[in-house]
Amino acid sequence: MGIDNAEIYVDGNEPPVADGSAMPFVDIIRQAGIVEQDAEKEFLVIDKDVVYQNGETTIVASKFDGFKIDAEIVYQHPFVKSQRYEIEITEESFIREIANARTFCFDYEIEMLKKSGLAKGGSLDNAVVIGMDKIYTKQNALRYPDEFVRHKILDIMETLISWVGL
């Protein structure tokens, strides 16, 4: 959304889940409006590759004039399989291609999430649940054919923002 100076206060261990996507927050920001400030913007500049690895997860940040994410997920599940999506993030591409992608989980994860104190407000109103024989959503359809990898891109953006304080 082009915002680089905001304070957000969250009362709890997770942000409000809304519909499971970032679009309700996009709508709130649009309604509130953006105020230009008379201050220099600070940019995160990556001048050499940075690699993070944890188990089967690898994240590489490389030099690029802009902000691009190339993500791939691989699940041994017939409804997810392998999905890859690459996008140069601009306000317009974020709103059109990423913001509407909902969070998801596998049906077998629900009990563990609840025992961990997470997903307290989780329901088919705000998440996609992947079962062995069906994908469960309130609308009975995905918003994108590759909605799962698009939501992972949203997760990556959230993580970057919290790591570097953007």
HUZI-V909444 format. One record per pair of residues at least 12 apart in sequence whose C-alpha atoms are under 10 Angstrom apart, sorted by sequence separation. I is the first residue (numbers start at 1). J is the second residue. D is the distance in whole Angstrom. If there is no record, write none. Layout:
# HUZI-V909444
i/j/d
I/J/D
I/J/D
This chain:
# HUZI-V909444
i/j/d
49/61/6
50/62/7
59/71/9
71/83/8
72/84/4
73/85/9
110/122/9
124/136/7
125/137/7
126/138/8
128/140/9
48/61/8
49/62/5
50/63/9
58/71/10
71/84/6
72/85/7
124/137/5
125/138/6
128/141/9
47/61/9
48/62/6
49/63/7
70/84/7
71/85/6
72/86/9
123/137/9
124/138/5
125/139/9
128/142/8
46/61/7
47/62/7
48/63/6
70/85/6
71/86/6
123/138/9
124/139/9
46/62/6
47/63/5
48/64/10
57/73/9
69/85/8
70/86/4
71/87/9
124/140/10
45/62/10
46/63/5
47/64/8
69/86/6
70/87/6
45/63/8
46/64/8
56/74/10
68/86/7
69/87/6
70/88/9
104/122/10
45/64/9
46/65/9
68/87/6
69/88/6
103/122/10
110/129/9
128/147/10
45/65/9
67/87/9
68/88/4
69/89/7
104/124/10
109/129/9
128/148/9
45/66/10
67/88/6
68/89/6
107/128/10
108/129/9
109/130/10
66/88/7
67/89/5
68/90/9
104/126/9
105/127/8
106/128/8
107/129/6
108/130/9
66/89/8
67/90/8
103/126/7
104/127/5
105/128/7
106/129/6
107/130/6
108/131/8
66/90/9
102/126/7
103/127/5
104/128/5
105/129/5
106/130/5
107/131/5
108/132/9
1/26/8
102/127/6
103/128/6
104/129/6
105/130/6
106/131/6
107/132/8
3/29/10
101/127/10
102/128/7
103/129/9
104/130/7
105/131/9
106/132/9
101/128/10
1/29/8
107/135/9
1/30/9
77/106/10
106/135/9
107/136/9
106/136/10
3/34/8
5/36/10
104/135/10
2/34/9
3/35/9
5/37/9
104/136/10
1/34/9
3/36/9
104/137/10
5/39/10
102/137/10
5/41/9
4/41/7
5/42/10
4/42/8
4/43/9
102/142/9
101/142/9
102/143/8
101/143/7
102/144/10
100/143/7
101/144/7
104/147/9
105/148/9
100/144/9
103/147/9
104/148/7
101/146/9
102/147/7
103/148/8
98/144/9
101/147/5
102/148/8
97/144/9
100/147/9
101/148/7
103/150/10
104/151/8
101/149/9
102/150/9
103/151/6
104/152/9
98/147/8
101/150/6
102/151/6
103/152/8
80/130/9
97/147/9
100/150/9
101/151/5
102/152/9
79/130/8
98/149/9
99/150/9
100/151/8
101/152/9
103/154/9
78/130/10
79/131/9
98/150/6
99/151/8
101/153/9
102/154/9
103/155/9
77/130/9
78/131/10
79/132/8
97/150/8
98/151/7
101/154/8
77/131/9
78/132/8
79/133/9
97/151/10
98/152/9
99/153/10
100/154/9
77/132/8
78/133/9
79/134/8
80/135/10
98/153/7
99/154/7
78/134/10
79/135/8
98/154/6
94/153/10
94/154/9
85/146/8
83/145/10
84/146/8
85/147/10
83/146/6
85/148/10
86/149/10
87/150/10
82/146/9
83/147/9
84/148/10
85/149/7
86/150/9
80/145/10
83/148/8
84/149/6
85/150/7
80/146/8
82/148/10
83/149/6
84/150/9
87/153/9
80/147/9
82/149/9
83/150/9
85/152/10
86/153/9
26/94/10
27/95/10
80/148/7
85/153/8
89/157/10
26/95/8
80/149/9
23/94/10
22/94/10
23/95/7
22/95/9
23/96/10
26/99/8
25/99/9
26/100/9
23/98/9
24/99/9
73/148/8
74/149/9
22/98/8
23/99/5
24/100/9
72/148/10
73/149/6
21/98/9
22/99/5
23/100/5
72/149/7
73/150/10
21/99/6
22/100/6
23/101/8
71/149/7
72/150/9
20/99/10
21/100/5
22/101/7
23/102/9
70/149/10
71/150/8
73/152/8
20/100/8
21/101/5
22/102/8
72/152/9
19/100/9
20/101/8
21/102/4
22/103/10
71/152/8
72/153/9
19/101/10
20/102/5
21/103/6
71/153/7
19/102/7
20/103/5
21/104/10
70/153/8
18/102/10
19/103/9
20/104/8
69/153/7
17/102/10
69/154/10
71/156/9
17/103/9
69/156/9
1/89/10
2/90/8
3/91/10
69/157/9
1/90/8
2/91/6
1/91/5
1/92/8
1/94/8
1/95/8
59/156/9
17/119/9
20/122/9
17/120/10
18/121/9
19/122/9
20/123/9
13/117/9
14/118/8
17/121/7
18/122/10
19/123/9
20/124/9
13/118/8
14/119/9
16/121/9
17/122/8
19/124/9
20/125/8
21/126/8
14/120/10
17/123/10
19/125/6
20/126/4
21/127/8
18/125/8
19/126/4
20/127/5
17/125/10
18/126/6
19/127/7
20/128/8
17/126/7
18/127/10
17/127/9
44/164/8
44/165/10
44/166/8
43/166/8
42/166/9
22/151/9
21/151/8
20/151/9
22/154/8
21/154/9
4/161/10
6/165/10
5/165/9
6/166/9
4/165/9
5/166/7
4/166/6
3/166/9
